[in-house]
């Protein structure tokens, strides 16, 4: 998935004497309102941004003796560095996939096999959010969803090359507006134990929702709707008749209190996203089954997520130090000689960060 997100290797992180710290602000598209009368209606231009923090560091460490290096290690890069880079990249990707839990668009049925209709519902969710079509939309599915979908679609008429790929490789190709691929890091998501929650007071807006008359802890990534709170068209602000989905952005301990949610409830202006603010006593309905794991897949536009790496400092006085940038990633390799034990410890490091830059351009698929 990492290779299909918006990625950025930013050299400003590594400029000596001009370091920008660990955070990078990313501007988001500006939205406007439309006037309907001849009278000039000047509006403020409100720019929004999200912050990408480069603070995660992972590394792979190993050691070998000078005797091994002399007699046995004929290809240091192929036998050691490449496998180390592979496992490092795998763990970084698995970590970055936590961005999926920032997405509030959710389709599918818990406990049921994945279906092509659910994929089309995900496509609809992206279209309803005016997701740009200038770049290929991506669909990353877990391995069980791939089994369900390939089996259910094996008899449909398609382009012969796509049928061949399904039959020979056992995977989908291009279909329903998405480029499909399996991802073994997408496994399951466990919903919290929320039950019986209602809105605590009328007129609420913003990214905090006061609730009462409920029980059960909530997990980051739990998706819910509020009775009577509908999504609006992103441009015309017309009520779509679909309940707006929200997601918990922080774990909730349970009982009456304040839930941290996204998107922020906005009832007016260029960034309006709901038909009205929730009323006191309106019920919250959470997707999925309480305290139960369900399969998780993700449909997205590359701009929904961003992943970035930065240069780590190159140490002096070591046996070997090297750094390479490839496909927006910066990985440092350092090898040192230990005279006391006649060994050469080696480490590969990556410093990175990620954020859901525009989560409305993605949709989660729930199944199984």
C-alpha positions in Angstrom: 0.0 0.0 0.0 2.9 2.4 0.8 3.9 2.5 -2.8 0.5 3.8 -3.8 0.2 6.6 -1.3 1.3 10.2 -1.7 4.9 9.9 -0.7 7.5 12.6 -0.1 11.2 12.5 0.5 11.8 16.1 1.7 15.5 17.1 1.7 14.6 20.1 4.0 14.6 17.7 6.9 18.3 17.0 6.4 19.7 20.5 5.5 22.5 21.4 7.9 21.8 24.8 9.6 18.2 24.9 8.3 16.5 22.0 9.8 12.7 22.3 10.0 12.2 20.0 13.0 10.2 16.8 13.0 6.9 18.2 11.5 5.9 19.2 8.1 2.6 21.1 7.4 0.7 20.0 4.3 -1.8 22.4 2.7 -5.2 21.0 1.9 -7.5 22.2 -1.0 -9.4 25.4 -0.3 -13.3 25.2 -0.4 -15.7 28.0 -1.2 -19.3 28.9 -1.0 -21.5 30.1 -3.9 -23.6 33.3 -3.8 -27.0 33.4 -5.6 -27.7 37.1 -5.9 -26.1 39.9 -8.0 -24.6 41.5 -4.8 -20.9 40.9 -4.3 -20.5 38.5 -1.3 -16.8 38.5 -0.4 -15.8 35.4 1.7 -12.7 34.8 3.6 -10.2 32.4 2.1 -9.7 29.8 4.7 -6.7 27.5 4.2 -6.6 24.2 6.1 -3.6 21.9 6.6 -2.6 18.7 8.2 0.7 18.0 10.0 3.0 15.2 9.1 5.3 14.3 11.9 8.6 12.4 11.1 9.2 10.7 14.4 9.0 6.9 13.9 12.3 5.0 13.7 12.7 1.3 13.0 15.9 -0.6 12.4 17.3 -4.1 11.7 20.5 -5.1 13.5 22.8 -8.0 13.0 26.4 -9.0 13.5 29.1 -11.3 12.0 32.7 -12.0 12.7 35.6 -10.8 10.7 36.4 -14.4 9.9 32.9 -14.9 8.4 33.3 -11.7 6.4 36.6 -13.0 5.1 35.7 -16.6 4.3 31.9 -16.9 3.8 30.2 -13.6 3.0 30.8 -13.3 -0.7 27.9 -11.0 -1.4 27.2 -8.8 1.6 24.4 -6.9 -0.1 22.5 -9.8 -1.6 22.8 -12.1 1.5 22.4 -9.6 4.3 21.3 -6.1 3.2 18.4 -7.1 0.9 16.7 -9.5 3.4 17.1 -6.9 6.1 15.6 -4.2 3.9 12.7 -6.4 3.1 11.7 -7.1 6.7 12.3 -3.5 7.6 10.0 -2.3 4.8 7.4 -4.9 5.8 7.2 -3.7 9.4 7.1 0.0 8.3 4.2 -0.8 6.0 2.3 -2.7 8.7 2.8 0.2 11.0 1.7 2.8 8.4 -1.5 0.8 7.8 -2.8 2.2 11.1 -3.8 5.2 8.9 -6.8 3.1 7.7 -8.4 3.6 11.2 -8.6 7.3 10.4 -11.1 6.6 7.6 -14.8 7.2 8.4 -16.3 5.9 5.2 -17.2 2.3 5.8 -19.2 -0.2 3.7 -19.9 -3.9 4.0 -21.5 -6.4 6.4 -19.7 -7.9 9.4 -19.6 -11.7 9.4 -20.5 -12.0 5.7 -18.2 -12.9 2.8 -16.8 -10.0 0.7 -18.9 -9.2 -2.4 -18.4 -7.2 -5.6 -21.4 -5.1 -4.5 -19.4 -3.9 -1.5 -16.6 -2.9 -3.8 -19.1 -0.8 -5.9 -20.4 0.7 -2.7 -16.9 1.8 -1.8 -16.6 3.3 -5.3 -19.8 5.2 -4.7 -18.4 6.5 -1.4 -15.4 7.9 -3.2 -17.5 9.4 -5.9 -19.9 11.0 -3.4 -16.9 12.7 -1.8 -15.8 14.0 -5.2 -12.6 12.0 -5.2 -10.4 13.1 -8.2 -10.2 10.6 -11.0 -7.0 12.0 -12.5 -5.0 9.1 -10.7 -5.8 5.4 -10.6 -7.9 4.5 -7.6 -6.5 1.7 -5.5 -8.1 -1.3 -3.8 -6.1 -3.3 -1.2 -7.9 -6.4 0.0 -7.0 -8.9 2.7 -6.3 -12.5 1.6 -9.7 -13.8 2.6 -11.5 -11.0 0.7 -9.5 -12.0 -2.4 -10.7 -15.6 -2.0 -14.3 -14.5 -1.8 -14.2 -12.0 -4.6 -12.2 -14.1 -7.1 -14.5 -17.1 -6.5 -17.7 -15.0 -6.8 -16.5 -13.3 -10.0 -15.0 -16.2 -11.8 -18.0 -16.7 -14.1 -18.5 -13.1 -15.1 -17.7 -11.9 -18.6 -14.6 -9.7 -18.6 -11.7 -8.8 -20.8 -9.8 -12.0 -21.7 -6.5 -10.8 -20.2 -8.2 -10.1 -16.9 -9.9 -13.5 -16.8 -6.5 -15.1 -17.5 -4.9 -13.2 -14.7 -7.6 -14.3 -12.3 -7.3 -17.9 -13.3 -3.5 -18.1 -13.5 -2.5 -15.8 -10.6 -5.6 -16.1 -8.4 -5.9 -12.4 -8.1 -8.0 -9.6 -9.5 -6.6 -6.9 -11.8 -8.4 -3.8 -12.9 -12.1 -3.8 -12.1 -14.8 -1.4 -10.9 -12.6 1.6 -11.3 -9.8 0.2 -9.0 -6.4 -1.4 -9.4 -6.7 -4.4 -7.1 -4.0 -6.0 -5.0 -3.8 -8.3 -2.0 -2.1 -7.1 1.2 -1.1 -9.6 3.9 -0.9 -6.8 6.5 -4.6 -6.1 6.2 -6.1 -8.6 8.5 -8.9 -7.8 11.0 -10.3 -4.8 12.9 -11.9 -5.3 16.3 -14.7 -3.0 17.2 -15.2 -1.7 20.7 -18.0 -2.6 23.1 -20.1 0.6 22.7 -23.8 0.2 23.3 -26.7 2.5 23.9 -25.0 5.8 23.5 -27.0 9.0 22.8 -26.0 12.6 22.1 -25.6 14.5 25.4 -26.6 18.0 24.2 -28.0 19.9 21.2 -26.1 22.2 18.9 -22.7 20.5 19.1 -20.1 21.1 16.4 -16.4 20.4 16.1 -14.3 17.3 16.6 -15.6 16.4 20.1 -19.0 14.9 20.7 -20.6 14.8 24.2 -22.5 11.6 24.8 -24.5 10.1 27.7 -26.7 7.1 28.5 -24.4 4.5 27.1 -21.8 1.9 28.1 -18.7 0.1 26.8 -15.3 1.3 25.8 -14.6 2.4 22.2 -11.6 1.7 20.0 -9.8 4.0 17.6 -11.3 3.4 14.2 -14.8 2.6 15.4 -17.3 4.0 12.9 -20.8 5.3 13.8 -23.7 7.4 12.6 -26.0 9.7 14.5 -29.7 9.6 14.0 -31.0 12.6 12.0 -27.5 13.8 11.0 -27.1 13.5 7.2 -24.2 14.1 4.9 -24.3 17.0 2.4 -22.9 17.3 -1.1 -19.4 18.6 -0.7 -20.1 21.5 -3.2 -23.8 22.3 -3.2 -24.3 21.4 0.5 -27.6 19.7 -0.4 -28.8 17.0 2.0 -27.9 13.7 0.4 -30.2 11.6 2.5 -27.3 9.4 3.7 -26.4 9.5 7.4 -22.9 11.0 7.8 -20.4 8.5 9.1 -17.9 9.4 11.9 -14.9 7.6 13.3 -13.4 7.6 16.8 -9.9 9.2 16.7 -9.0 8.3 20.3 -9.9 5.4 22.5 -13.0 6.0 24.6 -13.2 4.7 28.2 -17.0 4.3 28.3 -19.9 6.0 30.0 -20.9 9.6 29.7 -18.2 11.9 28.4 -16.6 13.4 25.3 -15.7 11.3 22.3 -13.0 12.5 19.9 -14.3 12.2 16.4 -13.7 12.9 12.7 -14.7 14.5 10.6 -15.4 17.5 12.7 -19.1 18.4 12.7 -19.5 21.5 10.5 -23.0 22.9 9.9 -22.3 26.0 7.9 -19.8 27.6 5.5 -17.5 26.2 2.8 -16.5 23.2 4.9 -20.1 22.2 5.9 -20.4 18.4 5.9 -23.7 17.7 7.7 -27.3 18.8 7.3 -27.6 19.9 10.9 -26.0 19.4 14.3 -27.1 16.4 16.4 -30.0 16.9 18.8 -29.9 15.9 22.4 -30.9 12.3 22.9 -30.3 11.2 19.3 -28.9 7.7 19.2 -25.4 6.6 18.0 -25.3 3.5 15.9 -21.9 1.7 15.6 -20.9 -0.3 12.5 -20.1 -4.0 13.0 -20.6 -6.3 16.0 -19.4 -5.2 19.5 -16.1 -6.6 20.6 -15.8 -8.7 17.4 -13.1 -8.8 14.8 -14.0 -8.3 11.2 -12.0 -8.5 8.0 -10.7 -5.1 6.8 -9.8 -3.9 3.3 -9.4 -0.4 1.9 -10.3 1.5 -1.3 -8.5 4.8 -1.7 -7.1 7.6 -3.9 -3.3 8.0 -3.5 -3.9 11.5 -2.0 -5.9 10.0 0.9 -2.7 9.0 2.7 0.9 10.4 2.8 4.1 8.7 3.9 7.5 10.3 4.2 11.0 9.6 5.3 13.9 11.8 6.2 17.7 11.5 6.2 19.3 10.2 9.4 22.6 11.7 10.3 25.7 10.0 8.8 28.1 9.0 11.6 31.9 9.5 11.3 34.6 7.1 12.3 32.8 3.9 11.4 33.8 0.9 9.2 31.0 1.7 6.7 28.2 4.2 6.4 25.9 4.6 3.5 22.5 6.1 2.7 20.2 5.8 -0.3 16.9 7.4 -1.4 14.7 5.3 -3.6 11.0 5.7 -4.4 10.8 8.5 -1.7 12.4 6.4 1.0 15.6 7.1 2.8 17.5 4.2 4.5 20.8 4.4 6.3 23.2 1.5 6.7 26.0 1.7 9.3 28.6 -1.0 10.0 31.2 -0.8 12.8 34.2 -2.9 14.0 34.2 -4.2 17.5 37.9 -4.7 18.3 37.2 -6.4 21.7 35.2 -9.3 20.1 36.4 -9.2 16.5 32.9 -8.8 15.1 31.2 -6.2 12.9 27.7 -5.2 14.1 25.6 -3.7 11.4 22.3 -1.8 11.5 19.8 -0.5 8.9 17.6 2.4 10.0 14.7 4.3 8.6 13.1 7.5 10.0 9.6 8.0 8.8 6.1 9.4 9.4 2.7 9.1 8.0 -0.8 10.7 8.2 -4.2 10.3 6.7 -4.0 13.5 4.7 -7.5 13.4 3.1 -9.3 10.4 4.7 -12.5 11.4 2.9 -10.9 10.0 -0.3 -10.8 6.5 1.1 -13.4 3.9 2.2 -13.0 0.8 4.4 -14.6 -2.5 3.4 -15.9 -4.7 6.2 -16.5 -8.4 5.8 -16.0 -11.9 7.3 
